[in-house]
């Protein structure tokens, strides 16, 4: 059999692809493929799944394509950027990657910075149920942001409504935690097995009390959800000591966190390595675990799975990583993506967009963006090769 693609020589084994799915895995597969990619001594993983991103329309949204091709992230779960009123804007956007969605319980979604659930008429349960049922399998769950700014005086009522939709549709609810009120314990006590608490190592919410243990014990899943202000090394390290490791590792990547402190998912993974988590555990939390949490395809290197694949150099290079509160740790490894495939198709380089004008950047971030643009311009302005690297395409007659 001639495969469409063969990734040969990588760890843990060779991977062959036909018609967009994994056709065979194992050591030393026959080199009978239309394209053979030599990935000797490199790590081959399932395409990474980022359980909490914002790639939909609105204040927070980013374009995933210029990030996906260089990071190995093939599935970008849009976590509540769109509600019932705005979902069509997400559906109409063409992307190179997979974008399942968590529907915001607020029908207006994240069109603005915050406050989407202050008006409870936006939290329309029948409308949300109809929207989920009409847009399966795109919608994989419900997203509810519960913090002082988002819900105002409504407390946990938006969450109760989100859970009602989850019950009616048989889908999980992801809840964002942050500044109180409402009290964190009040939020956690409502969550069901399979629901997800994102920002689980938040330095603002500091989820370290007995209610967190009780929630985990009954099957609530903890998701990292790094974001601009939702990850603190000291909170994570205390949770690891208590046996409360995150179930999934996600970035909460959006227009404000992309220039830092998050940057991308491999950088976020390095932060978990810096906290002492083994690489095998980190990889599971960005592949198989998020796939199980939302019933997503992918997340494994098994025959018949989608050929969403990532190839990494794993470099033994110590380097500093930073959390949302400028606490610094040292990561023992650097994960450098060298190729990303979606459905067996190699993603091509794409230039990232600059942050929108409403994002406040430090002078250092402005300078770094300008340097990056200058370096690319210099690279592309140089001829690709000199005369020795060319062939005469139209030879003259002798």
Secondary structure as a PSIPRED ss2 file (coil, helix, strand):
# PSIPRED VFORMAT (PSIPRED V4.0)

   1 X C   1.000  0.000  0.000
   2 X C   1.000  0.000  0.000
   3 X E   0.000  0.000  1.000
   4 X E   0.000  0.000  1.000
   5 X E   0.000  0.000  1.000
   6 X E   0.000  0.000  1.000
   7 X E   0.000  0.000  1.000
   8 X E   0.000  0.000  1.000
   9 X C   1.000  0.000  0.000
  10 X C   1.000  0.000  0.000
  11 X E   0.000  0.000  1.000
  12 X C   1.000  0.000  0.000
  13 X C   1.000  0.000  0.000
  14 X E   0.000  0.000  1.000
  15 X E   0.000  0.000  1.000
  16 X E   0.000  0.000  1.000
  17 X E   0.000  0.000  1.000
  18 X E   0.000  0.000  1.000
  19 X C   1.000  0.000  0.000
  20 X C   1.000  0.000  0.000
  21 X E   0.000  0.000  1.000
  22 X E   0.000  0.000  1.000
  23 X E   0.000  0.000  1.000
  24 X E   0.000  0.000  1.000
  25 X E   0.000  0.000  1.000
  26 X E   0.000  0.000  1.000
  27 X C   1.000  0.000  0.000
  28 X C   1.000  0.000  0.000
  29 X C   1.000  0.000  0.000
  30 X C   1.000  0.000  0.000
  31 X C   1.000  0.000  0.000
  32 X C   1.000  0.000  0.000
  33 X E   0.000  0.000  1.000
  34 X E   0.000  0.000  1.000
  35 X E   0.000  0.000  1.000
  36 X E   0.000  0.000  1.000
  37 X E   0.000  0.000  1.000
  38 X E   0.000  0.000  1.000
  39 X C   1.000  0.000  0.000
  40 X C   1.000  0.000  0.000
  41 X C   1.000  0.000  0.000
  42 X C   1.000  0.000  0.000
  43 X E   0.000  0.000  1.000
  44 X E   0.000  0.000  1.000
  45 X E   0.000  0.000  1.000
  46 X E   0.000  0.000  1.000
  47 X C   1.000  0.000  0.000
  48 X E   0.000  0.000  1.000
  49 X E   0.000  0.000  1.000
  50 X E   0.000  0.000  1.000
  51 X E   0.000  0.000  1.000
  52 X E   0.000  0.000  1.000
  53 X E   0.000  0.000  1.000
  54 X C   1.000  0.000  0.000
  55 X C   1.000  0.000  0.000
  56 X C   1.000  0.000  0.000
  57 X C   1.000  0.000  0.000
  58 X C   1.000  0.000  0.000
  59 X C   1.000  0.000  0.000
  60 X C   1.000  0.000  0.000
  61 X C   1.000  0.000  0.000
  62 X C   1.000  0.000  0.000
  63 X C   1.000  0.000  0.000
  64 X C   1.000  0.000  0.000
  65 X H   0.000  1.000  0.000
  66 X H   0.000  1.000  0.000
  67 X H   0.000  1.000  0.000
  68 X H   0.000  1.000  0.000
  69 X H   0.000  1.000  0.000
  70 X H   0.000  1.000  0.000
  71 X H   0.000  1.000  0.000
  72 X C   1.000  0.000  0.000
  73 X E   0.000  0.000  1.000
  74 X E   0.000  0.000  1.000
  75 X E   0.000  0.000  1.000
  76 X E   0.000  0.000  1.000
  77 X E   0.000  0.000  1.000
  78 X E   0.000  0.000  1.000
  79 X E   0.000  0.000  1.000
  80 X C   1.000  0.000  0.000
  81 X C   1.000  0.000  0.000
  82 X C   1.000  0.000  0.000
  83 X C   1.000  0.000  0.000
  84 X C   1.000  0.000  0.000
  85 X C   1.000  0.000  0.000
  86 X C   1.000  0.000  0.000
  87 X H   0.000  1.000  0.000
  88 X H   0.000  1.000  0.000
  89 X H   0.000  1.000  0.000
  90 X H   0.000  1.000  0.000
  91 X H   0.000  1.000  0.000
  92 X C   1.000  0.000  0.000
  93 X C   1.000  0.000  0.000
  94 X C   1.000  0.000  0.000
  95 X C   1.000  0.000  0.000
  96 X C   1.000  0.000  0.000
  97 X C   1.000  0.000  0.000
  98 X E   0.000  0.000  1.000
  99 X C   1.000  0.000  0.000
 100 X C   1.000  0.000  0.000
 101 X E   0.000  0.000  1.000
 102 X E   0.000  0.000  1.000
 103 X E   0.000  0.000  1.000
 104 X E   0.000  0.000  1.000
 105 X C   1.000  0.000  0.000
 106 X C   1.000  0.000  0.000
 107 X C   1.000  0.000  0.000
 108 X C   1.000  0.000  0.000
 109 X C   1.000  0.000  0.000
 110 X C   1.000  0.000  0.000
 111 X C   1.000  0.000  0.000
 112 X C   1.000  0.000  0.000
 113 X C   1.000  0.000  0.000
 114 X C   1.000  0.000  0.000
 115 X C   1.000  0.000  0.000
 116 X C   1.000  0.000  0.000
 117 X C   1.000  0.000  0.000
 118 X C   1.000  0.000  0.000
 119 X C   1.000  0.000  0.000
 120 X H   0.000  1.000  0.000
 121 X H   0.000  1.000  0.000
 122 X H   0.000  1.000  0.000
 123 X C   1.000  0.000  0.000
 124 X C   1.000  0.000  0.000
 125 X H   0.000  1.000  0.000
 126 X H   0.000  1.000  0.000
 127 X H   0.000  1.000  0.000
 128 X H   0.000  1.000  0.000
 129 X H   0.000  1.000  0.000
 130 X H   0.000  1.000  0.000
 131 X H   0.000  1.000  0.000
 132 X H   0.000  1.000  0.000
 133 X H   0.000  1.000  0.000
 134 X H   0.000  1.000  0.000
 135 X C   1.000  0.000  0.000
 136 X C   1.000  0.000  0.000
 137 X C   1.000  0.000  0.000
 138 X C   1.000  0.000  0.000
 139 X E   0.000  0.000  1.000
 140 X E   0.000  0.000  1.000
 141 X E   0.000  0.000  1.000
 142 X E   0.000  0.000  1.000
 143 X E   0.000  0.000  1.000
 144 X E   0.000  0.000  1.000
 145 X E   0.000  0.000  1.000
 146 X E   0.000  0.000  1.000
 147 X C   1.000  0.000  0.000
 148 X H   0.000  1.000  0.000
 149 X H   0.000  1.000  0.000
 150 X H   0.000  1.000  0.000
 151 X H   0.000  1.000  0.000
 152 X H   0.000  1.000  0.000
 153 X H   0.000  1.000  0.000
 154 X H   0.000  1.000  0.000
 155 X C   1.000  0.000  0.000
 156 X C   1.000  0.000  0.000
 157 X H   0.000  1.000  0.000
 158 X H   0.000  1.000  0.000
 159 X H   0.000  1.000  0.000
 160 X H   0.000  1.000  0.000
 161 X H   0.000  1.000  0.000
 162 X H   0.000  1.000  0.000
 163 X H   0.000  1.000  0.000
 164 X H   0.000  1.000  0.000
 165 X H   0.000  1.000  0.000
 166 X H   0.000  1.000  0.000
 167 X H   0.000  1.000  0.000
 168 X H   0.000  1.000  0.000
 169 X H   0.000  1.000  0.000
 170 X C   1.000  0.000  0.000
 171 X C   1.000  0.000  0.000
 172 X E   0.000  0.000  1.000
 173 X E   0.000  0.000  1.000
 174 X E   0.000  0.000  1.000
 175 X E   0.000  0.000  1.000
 176 X E   0.000  0.000  1.000
 177 X E   0.000  0.000  1.000
 178 X C   1.000  0.000  0.000
 179 X C   1.000  0.000  0.000
 180 X C   1.000  0.000  0.000
 181 X C   1.000  0.000  0.000
 182 X C   1.000  0.000  0.000
 183 X C   1.000  0.000  0.000
 184 X H   0.000  1.000  0.000
 185 X H   0.000  1.000  0.000
 186 X H   0.000  1.000  0.000
 187 X H   0.000  1.000  0.000
 188 X H   0.000  1.000  0.000
 189 X C   1.000  0.000  0.000
 190 X C   1.000  0.000  0.000
 191 X C   1.000  0.000  0.000
 192 X C   1.000  0.000  0.000
 193 X C   1.000  0.000  0.000
 194 X C   1.000  0.000  0.000
 195 X C   1.000  0.000  0.000
 196 X E   0.000  0.000  1.000
 197 X E   0.000  0.000  1.000
 198 X E   0.000  0.000  1.000
 199 X C   1.000  0.000  0.000
 200 X C   1.000  0.000  0.000
 201 X C   1.000  0.000  0.000
 202 X C   1.000  0.000  0.000
 203 X C   1.000  0.000  0.000
 204 X C   1.000  0.000  0.000
 205 X C   1.000  0.000  0.000
 206 X C   1.000  0.000  0.000
 207 X C   1.000  0.000  0.000
 208 X C   1.000  0.000  0.000
 209 X C   1.000  0.000  0.000
 210 X H   0.000  1.000  0.000
 211 X H   0.000  1.000  0.000
 212 X H   0.000  1.000  0.000
 213 X H   0.000  1.000  0.000
 214 X H   0.000  1.000  0.000
 215 X H   0.000  1.000  0.000
 216 X H   0.000  1.000  0.000
 217 X H   0.000  1.000  0.000
 218 X C   1.000  0.000  0.000
 219 X C   1.000  0.000  0.000
 220 X C   1.000  0.000  0.000
 221 X E   0.000  0.000  1.000
 222 X E   0.000  0.000  1.000
 223 X E   0.000  0.000  1.000
 224 X C   1.000  0.000  0.000
 225 X C   1.000  0.000  0.000
 226 X C   1.000  0.000  0.000
 227 X C   1.000  0.000  0.000
 228 X C   1.000  0.000  0.000
 229 X C   1.000  0.000  0.000
 230 X C   1.000  0.000  0.000
 231 X C   1.000  0.000  0.000
 232 X C   1.000  0.000  0.000
 233 X H   0.000  1.000  0.000
 234 X H   0.000  1.000  0.000
 235 X H   0.000  1.000  0.000
 236 X H   0.000  1.000  0.000
 237 X H   0.000  1.000  0.000
 238 X H   0.000  1.000  0.000
 239 X H   0.000  1.000  0.000
 240 X H   0.000  1.000  0.000
 241 X H   0.000  1.000  0.000
 242 X C   1.000  0.000  0.000
 243 X C   1.000  0.000  0.000
 244 X C   1.000  0.000  0.000
 245 X C   1.000  0.000  0.000
 246 X C   1.000  0.000  0.000
 247 X C   1.000  0.000  0.000
 248 X E   0.000  0.000  1.000
 249 X C   1.000  0.000  0.000
 250 X C   1.000  0.000  0.000
 251 X C   1.000  0.000  0.000
 252 X C   1.000  0.000  0.000
 253 X E   0.000  0.000  1.000
 254 X C   1.000  0.000  0.000
 255 X C   1.000  0.000  0.000
 256 X C   1.000  0.000  0.000
 257 X C   1.000  0.000  0.000
 258 X C   1.000  0.000  0.000
 259 X C   1.000  0.000  0.000
 260 X C   1.000  0.000  0.000
 261 X C   1.000  0.000  0.000
 262 X C   1.000  0.000  0.000
 263 X C   1.000  0.000  0.000
 264 X C   1.000  0.000  0.000
 265 X H   0.000  1.000  0.000
 266 X H   0.000  1.000  0.000
 267 X H   0.000  1.000  0.000
 268 X H   0.000  1.000  0.000
 269 X H   0.000  1.000  0.000
 270 X H   0.000  1.000  0.000
 271 X H   0.000  1.000  0.000
 272 X H   0.000  1.000  0.000
 273 X H   0.000  1.000  0.000
 274 X H   0.000  1.000  0.000
 275 X C   1.000  0.000  0.000
 276 X C   1.000  0.000  0.000
 277 X C   1.000  0.000  0.000
 278 X C   1.000  0.000  0.000
 279 X H   0.000  1.000  0.000
 280 X H   0.000  1.000  0.000
 281 X H   0.000  1.000  0.000
 282 X H   0.000  1.000  0.000
 283 X H   0.000  1.000  0.000
 284 X H   0.000  1.000  0.000
 285 X C   1.000  0.000  0.000
 286 X C   1.000  0.000  0.000
 287 X C   1.000  0.000  0.000
 288 X H   0.000  1.000  0.000
 289 X H   0.000  1.000  0.000
 290 X H   0.000  1.000  0.000
 291 X H   0.000  1.000  0.000
 292 X H   0.000  1.000  0.000
 293 X H   0.000  1.000  0.000
 294 X H   0.000  1.000  0.000
 295 X C   1.000  0.000  0.000
 296 X C   1.000  0.000  0.000
 297 X C   1.000  0.000  0.000
 298 X C   1.000  0.000  0.000
 299 X C   1.000  0.000  0.000
 300 X C   1.000  0.000  0.000
 301 X C   1.000  0.000  0.000
 302 X C   1.000  0.000  0.000
 303 X C   1.000  0.000  0.000
 304 X C   1.000  0.000  0.000
 305 X C   1.000  0.000  0.000
 306 X E   0.000  0.000  1.000
 307 X C   1.000  0.000  0.000
 308 X C   1.000  0.000  0.000
 309 X E   0.000  0.000  1.000
 310 X E   0.000  0.000  1.000
 311 X E   0.000  0.000  1.000
 312 X E   0.000  0.000  1.000
 313 X E   0.000  0.000  1.000
 314 X E   0.000  0.000  1.000
 315 X E   0.000  0.000  1.000
 316 X C   1.000  0.000  0.000
 317 X C   1.000  0.000  0.000
 318 X C   1.000  0.000  0.000
 319 X E   0.000  0.000  1.000
 320 X E   0.000  0.000  1.000
 321 X E   0.000  0.000  1.000
 322 X E   0.000  0.000  1.000
 323 X C   1.000  0.000  0.000
 324 X C   1.000  0.000  0.000
 325 X C   1.000  0.000  0.000
 326 X C   1.000  0.000  0.000
 327 X C   1.000  0.000  0.000
 328 X E   0.000  0.000  1.000
 329 X E   0.000  0.000  1.000
 330 X E   0.000  0.000  1.000
 331 X E   0.000  0.000  1.000
 332 X C   1.000  0.000  0.000
 333 X C   1.000  0.000  0.000
 334 X E   0.000  0.000  1.000
 335 X E   0.000  0.000  1.000
 336 X E   0.000  0.000  1.000
 337 X E   0.000  0.000  1.000
 338 X E   0.000  0.000  1.000
 339 X E   0.000  0.000  1.000
 340 X E   0.000  0.000  1.000
 341 X E   0.000  0.000  1.000
 342 X E   0.000  0.000  1.000
 343 X C   1.000  0.000  0.000
 344 X C   1.000  0.000  0.000
 345 X E   0.000  0.000  1.000
 346 X E   0.000  0.000  1.000
 347 X C   1.000  0.000  0.000
 348 X C   1.000  0.000  0.000
 349 X C   1.000  0.000  0.000
 350 X C   1.000  0.000  0.000
 351 X C   1.000  0.000  0.000
 352 X C   1.000  0.000  0.000
 353 X C   1.000  0.000  0.000
 354 X C   1.000  0.000  0.000
 355 X C   1.000  0.000  0.000
 356 X C   1.000  0.000  0.000
 357 X C   1.000  0.000  0.000
 358 X C   1.000  0.000  0.000
 359 X C   1.000  0.000  0.000
 360 X C   1.000  0.000  0.000
 361 X C   1.000  0.000  0.000
 362 X C   1.000  0.000  0.000
 363 X H   0.000  1.000  0.000
 364 X H   0.000  1.000  0.000
 365 X H   0.000  1.000  0.000
 366 X H   0.000  1.000  0.000
 367 X H   0.000  1.000  0.000
 368 X H   0.000  1.000  0.000
 369 X H   0.000  1.000  0.000
 370 X H   0.000  1.000  0.000
 371 X H   0.000  1.000  0.000
 372 X H   0.000  1.000  0.000
 373 X H   0.000  1.000  0.000
 374 X H   0.000  1.000  0.000
 375 X H   0.000  1.000  0.000
 376 X H   0.000  1.000  0.000
 377 X H   0.000  1.000  0.000
 378 X H   0.000  1.000  0.000
 379 X H   0.000  1.000  0.000
 380 X H   0.000  1.000  0.000
 381 X H   0.000  1.000  0.000
 382 X C   1.000  0.000  0.000
 383 X C   1.000  0.000  0.000
 384 X C   1.000  0.000  0.000
 385 X C   1.000  0.000  0.000
 386 X C   1.000  0.000  0.000
 387 X H   0.000  1.000  0.000
 388 X H   0.000  1.000  0.000
 389 X H   0.000  1.000  0.000
 390 X C   1.000  0.000  0.000
 391 X C   1.000  0.000  0.000
 392 X C   1.000  0.000  0.000
 393 X C   1.000  0.000  0.000
 394 X C   1.000  0.000  0.000
 395 X C   1.000  0.000  0.000
 396 X C   1.000  0.000  0.000
 397 X C   1.000  0.000  0.000
 398 X C   1.000  0.000  0.000
